[in-house]
């Protein structure tokens, strides 16, 4: 692999990081809405739990993507 490969991986890492940053808080407004009792009763509680679970999963997957991309960059020679 040459420097062009490294630069391509670096560009991908930067893009993945930007996408992660842009989408990290995507479900925050939904979480705030359910915290403000937008949904009530047993279904509301289940919906609230699901919204929070989905936000955690989104953030977990974004963090994994950034970590994997950075690991790939570290493993790519700079020749």
Secondary structure as UniProt FT lines:
FT   HELIX           3..23
FT   TURN            24..27
FT   HELIX           28..35
FT   TURN            36..37
FT   HELIX           41..75
//
